[in-house]
Amino acid sequence: MIAEKPDVGSNRRRFLALVAAGSAAWIAGALGALAARFLGGDRAESASPAVLVGPVAAYAGPSPVEALLSYSRPDGYRSESRRERVFIVRRGESLVALSSTCTHLGCSVRWDGSSNLFLCPCHGGKYRADGSVAGGPPPAPLERLPIEIRGGQVFVRPVSAA
C-alpha cells in the first residue's frame, strides 16, 4: 500500500485566501472608521460650545455690532485659547452672526457706518449688512455662524470650532 501525499498547493492557496480576506476586512474597517470620524455630524458641536456674547438688548440697533468670542479649544494634549471677531446683525425680529473673515483671502473686514458696508482693507472687498457680496473680488458672502438665544442671552458658535 502506497501512502498518498497531501496536496500542499491547496493548503497554501487556502491560507493565502484567508490572509487576503483578513487584510481586506481590516483595511475596510479602518477606512470606515476614518470616514465616520470625518463625515460625522457631531464633530463641530463637540469641538467647542457656543460662546456667550451678551444680552439680546445689546443688539437692538440697525447697525452690525462687533463681538469678540473668547474660548478654549482642545488640541491634542493641550487646550488652546482662541479669540475670534464676529458681527451680530439684526435682521427684522431675528439676529444673524457673521464671521469677520473675508472670503477672498482671509483678511478681517470692518463695518463702515458711512457706506453701510463691511469693507476689506486689503483687496477692496465689500459686503452688505446681511453679509452678501456688494463688490470687489470676494467669491462668496461672509460666513454665517450658528446663533442661539437662551434666556435673553445671545450665544454664537465659533467658526474655527468646526
C-alpha positions in Angstrom: 0.0 0.0 0.0 1.3 3.4 -1.0 0.6 6.4 1.2 -0.8 9.4 -0.7 1.0 12.7 -0.3 -1.2 15.6 1.0 -1.8 18.3 -1.6 0.4 21.1 -0.3 -0.7 23.6 -3.0 -4.4 23.6 -2.0 -3.4 24.3 1.7 -1.2 27.2 0.6 -4.0 28.6 -1.5 -6.5 28.4 1.3 -4.0 30.1 3.7 -3.3 32.9 1.2 -7.0 33.4 0.6 -7.6 33.6 4.4 -4.8 36.2 4.8 -6.1 38.3 1.9 -9.7 38.2 3.2 -8.5 39.2 6.7 -6.4 42.1 5.3 -9.2 43.3 3.2 -11.6 43.3 6.2 -9.0 45.2 8.3 -8.5 47.8 5.7 -12.2 48.3 5.1 -12.8 48.7 8.8 -10.0 51.3 9.1 -11.3 53.3 6.2 -14.9 53.1 7.5 -13.7 54.4 10.9 -11.9 57.3 9.2 -14.9 58.1 7.1 -17.2 58.1 10.2 -14.8 60.4 12.0 -14.5 63.0 9.3 -18.1 62.8 7.9 -19.8 62.6 11.3 -22.3 65.3 12.0 -21.4 66.0 15.6 -17.8 66.9 15.2 -18.4 70.7 15.2 -20.8 70.6 18.1 -18.4 68.7 20.3 -15.3 70.7 19.4 -16.4 74.0 21.1 -19.5 75.1 22.8 -21.5 78.2 21.9 -20.0 81.4 23.4 -22.0 84.0 25.3 -21.8 87.4 23.5 -24.2 89.4 25.6 -27.9 90.2 26.1 -30.3 90.5 23.2 -30.9 94.1 24.1 -27.2 94.9 23.2 -28.0 94.1 19.5 -31.2 96.2 19.1 -29.9 98.8 16.7 -29.9 98.6 12.9 -26.1 98.6 12.5 -24.0 95.5 13.0 -22.3 95.2 16.4 -18.8 93.7 16.7 -18.4 91.0 19.3 -15.3 89.1 20.5 -15.6 85.3 21.1 -13.0 84.1 23.6 -12.9 80.3 24.1 -10.7 77.3 24.6 -10.4 74.5 22.1 -8.8 71.2 22.9 -5.9 70.5 20.6 -4.3 67.1 21.2 -2.8 67.1 24.6 -3.3 70.8 25.4 -6.1 73.3 25.4 -5.6 76.3 23.0 -7.1 79.7 23.8 -8.7 81.4 20.8 -10.3 84.8 20.0 -12.5 85.5 17.1 -14.2 88.7 15.9 -17.8 88.4 14.7 -20.6 90.8 13.9 -24.1 90.4 15.2 -26.7 91.9 12.8 -30.4 92.4 13.4 -32.5 91.2 10.5 -36.1 92.0 11.3 -37.0 90.2 14.6 -34.0 87.8 14.4 -30.3 88.1 14.9 -27.6 86.8 12.5 -23.9 86.2 13.4 -21.4 86.9 10.6 -17.7 86.0 10.5 -15.3 88.9 10.2 -13.1 86.9 7.8 -13.2 88.0 4.1 -14.0 85.1 1.8 -11.4 86.3 -0.7 -8.1 85.8 1.1 -9.0 85.7 4.8 -8.4 89.3 5.8 -10.5 90.9 8.5 -13.4 93.1 7.5 -14.7 96.1 9.4 -18.1 97.8 9.4 -18.1 101.2 7.8 -21.2 103.1 9.0 -20.9 105.9 6.5 -21.2 103.5 3.5 -23.3 100.9 5.4 -20.9 98.2 4.1 -18.4 95.7 5.6 -15.0 96.7 4.0 -11.9 94.5 3.4 -8.9 96.8 3.6 -6.5 94.6 1.5 -8.2 94.0 -1.8 -11.3 96.2 -1.8 -13.9 93.6 -0.9 -17.3 95.0 0.0 -20.2 93.2 1.8 -23.7 94.4 2.6 -25.0 94.3 6.2 -26.5 90.9 5.5 -23.1 89.5 4.6 -23.8 89.3 0.8 -21.1 90.5 -1.6 -21.5 94.1 -2.7 -18.3 94.4 -4.8 -14.7 93.5 -5.2 -13.1 90.1 -5.5 -14.8 88.1 -2.7 -16.2 84.9 -4.2 -18.8 84.3 -1.5 -20.8 86.1 1.2 -19.4 86.3 4.8 -19.9 83.1 6.6 -23.0 82.8 8.9 -22.3 81.3 12.3 -24.8 79.2 14.3 -26.5 81.5 16.8 -28.8 80.7 19.7 -30.9 82.9 22.1 -31.4 81.4 25.5 -32.9 83.3 28.4 -32.4 86.6 26.8 -28.7 86.0 26.1 -27.1 85.6 22.7 -24.7 82.6 22.1 -22.5 82.1 19.0 -20.6 79.0 17.9 -17.1 80.0 16.6 -16.0 79.4 13.0 -12.9 77.5 13.9 -14.8 75.1 16.1 -15.7 73.2 13.1 
